[in-house]
Amino acid sequence: MKTTLTINGASYELEADSRTSLLDALRNHLGLTGSKKGCDHGQCGSCTVIADGRRINSCLTLACMMDGVEITTIEGLGEPGALSPLQDAFVRHDGYQCGYCTPGQICAATAMLDEIKAGWPSVVTDDLTASPELSEAEISERMSGNLCRCAAYPNIVDAISEVAGVNGWKEAAE
């Protein structure tokens, strides 16, 4: 099946079986290996990418369904020498250990911060009629779909908190 994918601003023609997951298309057909295959069941978040501004598990998404969708992978967020603010914060806060889950964590965090800006509540949001306030509890809840086997969670939360300006991080960094 032929599919046109828009990934990180570039157009790719993909000819693959209609059952090919977006993750397998990215890694095996297009050579974009930043997204990782962790569980292949949508439970770990290592394969998280951003599709039209929303985070998705690419292992559970068929590539042929993404025709016309703008996909952003970790490769599209930054590169050595020009890291995104979250990538930079993850490095400075040691928000990774083995690094396997890091691309999915950063893609999820990027989209999660946009969800907050859009006013989307979560399970721990106190007032559903007000804009959610980003707290450590909100970050932890919203990032709960991304697992880190090395348990770098406190550092991940610190990195996200700094970029989002939570708990005085922004003022301290300036």
KEVOLUM-811619 format. One record per residue (C-alpha): residue in one letter; x, y, z. Coordinates in steps of 0.1 Angstrom, whole numbers, plus 2048, in hexadecimal, padded with zeros to 3 digits. Example, Ala and Ser with C-alpha at 12.3 -4.5 7.8 and 13.67 -1.06 7.14 Angstrom:
<resn=a, x=87B, y=7D3, z=84E>;
<resn=s, x=889, y=7F5, z=847>;
***
This chain:
<resn=m, x=800, y=800, z=800>;
<resn=k, x=80D, y=823, z=7F7>;
<resn=t, x=80B, y=83D, z=812>;
<resn=t, x=819, y=860, z=813>;
<resn=l, x=826, y=869, z=836>;
<resn=t, x=830, y=88C, z=841>;
<resn=i, x=84A, y=888, z=85C>;
<resn=n, x=85E, y=8A4, z=86C>;
<resn=g, x=853, y=8BB, z=84F>;
<resn=a, x=85F, y=8A3, z=833>;
<resn=s, x=849, y=88E, z=81C>;
<resn=y, x=850, y=869, z=819>;
<resn=e, x=840, y=850, z=801>;
<resn=l, x=83C, y=82F, z=813>;
<resn=e, x=833, y=80E, z=802>;
<resn=a, x=82C, y=7F5, z=81D>;
<resn=d, x=813, y=7DB, z=828>;
<resn=s, x=7F3, y=7EB, z=834>;
<resn=r, x=7FA, y=7DB, z=856>;
<resn=t, x=81B, y=7ED, z=85B>;
<resn=s, x=81B, y=801, z=87B>;
<resn=l, x=826, y=825, z=87A>;
<resn=l, x=843, y=81B, z=891>;
<resn=d, x=84F, y=800, z=879>;
<resn=a, x=84B, y=818, z=85C>;
<resn=l, x=860, y=832, z=86E>;
<resn=r, x=87C, y=81B, z=879>;
<resn=n, x=87D, y=800, z=85E>;
<resn=h, x=872, y=812, z=83F>;
<resn=l, x=87D, y=836, z=844>;
<resn=g, x=89B, y=832, z=85B>;
<resn=l, x=88E, y=849, z=876>;
<resn=t, x=899, y=834, z=894>;
<resn=g, x=894, y=84D, z=8B0>;
<resn=s, x=872, y=83E, z=8B9>;
<resn=k, x=877, y=81D, z=8CB>;
<resn=k, x=864, y=7FD, z=8CC>;
<resn=g, x=860, y=7F4, z=8F0>;
<resn=c, x=841, y=7DF, z=8F7>;
<resn=d, x=82F, y=7E0, z=8D5>;
<resn=h, x=80E, y=7E1, z=8E8>;
<resn=g, x=80B, y=807, z=8EF>;
<resn=q, x=813, y=803, z=914>;
<resn=c, x=836, y=812, z=917>;
<resn=g, x=836, y=831, z=902>;
<resn=s, x=859, y=82C, z=8F3>;
<resn=c, x=84A, y=830, z=8D1>;
<resn=t, x=838, y=851, z=8D8>;
<resn=v, x=837, y=869, z=8BB>;
<resn=i, x=822, y=889, z=8B5>;
<resn=a, x=807, y=887, z=89A>;
<resn=d, x=7F6, y=8A8, z=892>;
<resn=g, x=800, y=8B5, z=8B4>;
<resn=r, x=7F4, y=897, z=8C8>;
<resn=r, x=80A, y=87C, z=8D7>;
<resn=i, x=803, y=859, z=8CA>;
<resn=n, x=812, y=836, z=8CE>;
<resn=s, x=821, y=82F, z=8AC>;
<resn=c, x=821, y=80A, z=8B3>;
<resn=l, x=7FB, y=80A, z=8B4>;
<resn=t, x=7F6, y=820, z=896>;
<resn=l, x=7F5, y=813, z=872>;
<resn=a, x=80C, y=827, z=85B>;
<resn=c, x=7F1, y=828, z=840>;
<resn=m, x=7DA, y=83B, z=858>;
<resn=m, x=7F3, y=858, z=85A>;
<resn=d, x=7EF, y=864, z=836>;
<resn=g, x=7EB, y=88A, z=839>;
<resn=v, x=7F5, y=88C, z=85E>;
<resn=e, x=813, y=8A0, z=869>;
<resn=i, x=829, y=889, z=87D>;
<resn=t, x=845, y=895, z=893>;
<resn=t, x=85F, y=87D, z=8A1>;
<resn=i, x=87C, y=883, z=8B9>;
<resn=e, x=891, y=88A, z=89A>;
<resn=g, x=87A, y=8A7, z=892>;
<resn=l, x=87C, y=8B8, z=8B4>;
<resn=g, x=8A1, y=8C0, z=8B4>;
<resn=e, x=8C3, y=8B3, z=8AB>;
<resn=p, x=8E6, y=8B5, z=8B9>;
<resn=g, x=8F0, y=8D9, z=8BD>;
<resn=a, x=8CB, y=8E4, z=8BA>;
<resn=l, x=8B8, y=8D1, z=8D5>;
<resn=s, x=894, y=8DA, z=8DD>;
<resn=p, x=88F, y=8E9, z=900>;
<resn=l, x=883, y=8C7, z=90D>;
<resn=q, x=8A0, y=8B4, z=8FE>;
<resn=d, x=8B8, y=8CC, z=90E>;
<resn=a, x=8A7, y=8CA, z=930>;
<resn=f, x=8A7, y=8A4, z=92E>;
<resn=v, x=8CC, y=8A5, z=929>;
<resn=r, x=8D3, y=8BE, z=945>;
<resn=h, x=8BC, y=8AC, z=95E>;
<resn=d, x=8C8, y=889, z=954>;
<resn=g, x=8A4, y=881, z=94A>;
<resn=y, x=8B0, y=861, z=93B>;
<resn=q, x=8C7, y=845, z=945>;
<resn=c, x=8C8, y=82A, z=92A>;
<resn=g, x=8B7, y=842, z=912>;
<resn=y, x=8A0, y=828, z=903>;
<resn=c, x=87F, y=839, z=90D>;
<resn=t, x=88C, y=85D, z=90A>;
<resn=p, x=880, y=864, z=8E6>;
<resn=g, x=85D, y=859, z=8F0>;
<resn=q, x=85F, y=86C, z=911>;
<resn=i, x=869, y=88C, z=8FF>;
<resn=c, x=84F, y=889, z=8E4>;
<resn=a, x=834, y=882, z=8FE>;
<resn=a, x=83F, y=8A0, z=914>;
<resn=t, x=840, y=8B7, z=8F6>;
<resn=a, x=81C, y=8AE, z=8ED>;
<resn=m, x=811, y=8AE, z=912>;
<resn=l, x=81D, y=8D2, z=916>;
<resn=d, x=808, y=8DC, z=8F8>;
<resn=e, x=7EA, y=8C9, z=908>;
<resn=i, x=7EE, y=8DF, z=927>;
<resn=k, x=7F0, y=8FF, z=913>;
<resn=a, x=7D0, y=8F4, z=901>;
<resn=g, x=7BF, y=8F0, z=923>;
<resn=w, x=7B9, y=8CB, z=922>;
<resn=p, x=7B3, y=8BD, z=945>;
<resn=s, x=7C0, y=89C, z=952>;
<resn=v, x=7B5, y=884, z=96D>;
<resn=v, x=7C6, y=898, z=988>;
<resn=t, x=7BA, y=8BB, z=97C>;
<resn=d, x=7A7, y=8CA, z=999>;
<resn=d, x=791, y=8E3, z=987>;
<resn=l, x=785, y=8D7, z=965>;
<resn=t, x=777, y=8F9, z=95C>;
<resn=a, x=799, y=90B, z=961>;
<resn=s, x=7B9, y=908, z=94E>;
<resn=p, x=7CE, y=8EB, z=95D>;
<resn=e, x=7EC, y=8F6, z=971>;
<resn=l, x=80A, y=8E1, z=96A>;
<resn=s, x=817, y=8D2, z=98A>;
<resn=e, x=82C, y=8B3, z=991>;
<resn=a, x=80C, y=89F, z=996>;
<resn=e, x=7FF, y=8AB, z=974>;
<resn=i, x=820, y=8A2, z=963>;
<resn=s, x=822, y=880, z=973>;
<resn=e, x=7FE, y=878, z=96A>;
<resn=r, x=801, y=885, z=946>;
<resn=m, x=822, y=872, z=940>;
<resn=s, x=816, y=852, z=950>;
<resn=g, x=813, y=841, z=92E>;
<resn=n, x=838, y=843, z=92A>;
<resn=l, x=84C, y=82A, z=93E>;
<resn=c, x=871, y=82D, z=947>;
<resn=r, x=880, y=80C, z=953>;
<resn=c, x=89E, y=81F, z=961>;
<resn=a, x=887, y=833, z=978>;
<resn=a, x=893, y=855, z=96D>;
<resn=y, x=870, y=863, z=975>;
<resn=p, x=87B, y=87F, z=98D>;
<resn=n, x=894, y=88C, z=974>;
<resn=i, x=87B, y=88A, z=958>;
<resn=v, x=862, y=89E, z=96D>;
<resn=d, x=87D, y=8B7, z=976>;
<resn=a, x=886, y=8BC, z=951>;
<resn=i, x=861, y=8C1, z=947>;
<resn=s, x=85B, y=8D7, z=965>;
<resn=e, x=878, y=8EE, z=95B>;
<resn=v, x=86D, y=8F2, z=937>;
<resn=a, x=849, y=8F8, z=943>;
<resn=g, x=853, y=911, z=95E>;
<resn=v, x=845, y=8FC, z=97A>;
<resn=n, x=84F, y=900, z=99F>;
<resn=g, x=866, y=91D, z=998>;
<resn=w, x=87C, y=90B, z=97F>;
<resn=k, x=878, y=927, z=965>;
<resn=e, x=881, y=943, z=97D>;
<resn=a, x=89F, y=92F, z=98A>;
<resn=a, x=8AC, y=928, z=967>;
<resn=e, x=8AB, y=94D, z=95D>;
***
